[in-house]
Amino acid sequence: MEKRVPTQVYGMPHDELITYTTRIYGLGFMFALIGLVQWIVIAAFDFHVEKLTTDRYGWWLACTFFAIATLAWTEFGRKFPINIAIIVSIVETSTWYIAFEQSFTQNHLADFYALVIVVSIMFCSIFWGAYFPMYIVPGDLVLSVLVATANIMLFIFFFNAYITGAAAIEVAVRNFFAIFAISMVIYTATIVHDRQFNVPKHEYLFLSVIIFFCYMILQERVLALSYQYSNNIECTFMINET
């Protein structure tokens, strides 16, 4: 008679009183709220930096991707309390990175509009993944292509940052990762709503971190656009008039 091998649960057991969907979206919202509170505190102290290296975006992406991969696919990274430490590091580094980016604009109204736009995009992407027909939702093949392309784009980003220095290439890479983030949110929503495939109920930490990280990627892109247009002479004149 074969012995039944008990299922090994990484991290904290799932609370049956809290639904799987609520736990994932709730944690993602909590991570975003933690970041927002810190941004408000930083803005209150009028924090700003004069100059940052051009490769900062690539290192933020690469290190966070590595941390998420460790959390998702290694036994070491999925065990408590290591998984909590990894999540805290992802939330804090992303929060401070965006805070550095916000310090360049020094325009709180633009920051607020950027936040509203990003939250709207996130809600629309989640709704798309949860309720739209599956034939217009990114699937496994599309996700695999996007992940492979993301690795190539990271290499291109660092090559450009250290050698060529073309601004157009940097913008193209950042725009690609914004599209990548939207696709990841849509795909993750299909998993959360049991439309893609079933995942163990204790994987909520990984999925909530994915949603949070995609939110931060979009926040960076919209902030960059707000910085670009807030420096426009006509835009600055309109803001001053109001």
Backbone hydrogen bonds, N-H to C=O, Kabsch-Sander energy under -0.5 kcal/mol:
donor,donor_aa,acceptor,acceptor_aa,energy
9,V,7,T,-0.6
10,Y,8,Q,-0.6
16,E,14,H,-0.7
18,I,15,D,-1.6
23,R,19,T,-2.3
24,I,20,Y,-1.9
25,Y,21,T,-2.4
26,G,22,T,-2.5
27,L,23,R,-2.2
28,G,24,I,-2.3
29,F,25,Y,-2.5
30,M,26,G,-2.3
31,F,27,L,-2.7
32,A,28,G,-2.1
33,L,29,F,-2.5
34,I,30,M,-2.4
35,G,31,F,-2.0
36,L,32,A,-2.4
37,V,33,L,-2.5
38,Q,34,I,-1.8
39,W,35,G,-2.2
40,I,36,L,-2.2
41,V,37,V,-2.1
42,I,38,Q,-2.7
43,A,39,W,-2.7
44,A,40,I,-2.0
45,F,41,V,-1.2
46,D,43,A,-1.6
47,F,42,I,-1.7
56,R,53,T,-1.2
59,W,55,D,-2.0
60,W,56,R,-2.3
61,L,57,Y,-2.3
62,A,58,G,-2.9
63,C,59,W,-2.5
64,T,60,W,-2.0
65,F,61,L,-2.9
66,F,62,A,-2.2
67,A,63,C,-2.1
68,I,64,T,-2.6
69,A,65,F,-2.5
70,T,66,F,-2.3
71,L,67,A,-2.1
72,A,68,I,-2.2
73,W,69,A,-2.8
74,T,70,T,-1.1
78,R,74,T,-1.2
79,K,75,E,-0.6
79,K,76,F,-0.8
82,I,79,K,-0.7
83,N,79,K,-2.2
85,A,81,P,-2.1
86,I,82,I,-2.4
87,I,83,N,-2.3
88,V,84,I,-2.6
89,S,85,A,-2.0
90,I,86,I,-2.2
91,V,87,I,-2.7
92,E,88,V,-2.6
93,T,89,S,-2.4
94,S,90,I,-2.0
95,T,91,V,-2.1
96,W,92,E,-2.5
97,Y,93,T,-2.1
98,I,94,S,-2.3
99,A,95,T,-1.9
100,F,96,W,-2.1
101,E,97,Y,-2.0
102,Q,98,I,-2.7
103,S,99,A,-1.5
104,F,100,F,-0.5
104,F,101,E,-1.1
105,T,101,E,-0.6
105,T,102,Q,-0.8
106,Q,102,Q,-1.6
111,D,107,N,-2.0
112,F,108,H,-2.2
113,Y,109,L,-2.3
114,A,110,A,-2.4
115,L,111,D,-2.1
116,V,112,F,-2.3
117,I,113,Y,-2.4
118,V,114,A,-2.5
119,V,115,L,-2.5
120,S,116,V,-2.1
121,I,117,I,-2.3
122,M,118,V,-2.5
123,F,119,V,-2.4
124,C,120,S,-2.4
125,S,121,I,-2.5
126,I,122,M,-2.5
127,F,123,F,-2.4
128,W,124,C,-2.3
129,G,125,S,-2.4
130,A,126,I,-2.0
131,Y,127,F,-2.2
132,F,127,F,-0.5
132,F,128,W,-1.9
136,I,133,P,-1.7
137,V,134,M,-1.6
143,L,139,G,-2.4
144,S,140,D,-2.4
145,V,141,L,-2.3
146,L,142,V,-2.5
147,V,143,L,-2.6
148,A,144,S,-2.3
149,T,145,V,-2.6
150,A,146,L,-2.3
151,N,147,V,-1.7
152,I,148,A,-1.6
153,M,149,T,-2.8
154,L,150,A,-2.1
155,F,151,N,-1.8
156,I,152,I,-2.4
157,F,153,M,-2.5
158,F,154,L,-2.2
159,F,155,F,-2.4
160,N,156,I,-2.5
161,A,157,F,-2.7
162,Y,158,F,-2.2
163,I,159,F,-1.8
164,T,159,F,-1.1
165,G,160,N,-3.0
170,E,166,A,-1.6
171,V,167,A,-2.2
172,A,168,A,-2.3
173,V,169,I,-2.4
174,R,170,E,-2.2
175,N,171,V,-2.5
176,F,172,A,-2.1
177,F,173,V,-2.1
178,A,174,R,-1.4
179,I,175,N,-1.9
180,F,176,F,-2.7
181,A,177,F,-2.2
182,I,178,A,-2.0
183,S,179,I,-2.3
184,M,180,F,-2.3
185,V,181,A,-2.2
186,I,182,I,-2.2
187,Y,183,S,-2.6
188,T,184,M,-2.8
189,A,185,V,-2.2
190,T,186,I,-1.4
191,I,187,Y,-1.3
192,V,188,T,-2.6
193,H,189,A,-2.1
194,D,191,I,-1.7
195,R,190,T,-3.7
196,Q,190,T,-1.2
203,E,200,P,-1.9
204,Y,201,K,-0.6
205,L,202,H,-0.5
207,L,203,E,-1.8
208,S,204,Y,-2.2
209,V,205,L,-2.0
210,I,206,F,-2.0
211,I,207,L,-2.1
212,F,208,S,-2.1
213,F,209,V,-2.8
214,C,210,I,-2.4
215,Y,211,I,-1.9
216,M,212,F,-1.9
217,I,213,F,-2.2
218,L,214,C,-2.2
219,Q,215,Y,-2.1
220,E,216,M,-2.2
221,R,217,I,-1.8
222,V,218,L,-2.5
223,L,219,Q,-2.3
224,A,220,E,-2.2
225,L,221,R,-1.8
226,S,222,V,-2.4
227,Y,223,L,-2.5
228,Q,224,A,-2.1
229,Y,225,L,-2.3
230,S,226,S,-2.3
231,N,227,Y,-1.0
232,N,229,Y,-0.8
236,T,232,N,-2.8
237,F,233,I,-2.1
238,M,234,E,-2.1
239,I,235,C,-2.3
240,N,236,T,-2.3
241,E,237,F,-2.0
242,T,238,M,-1.6
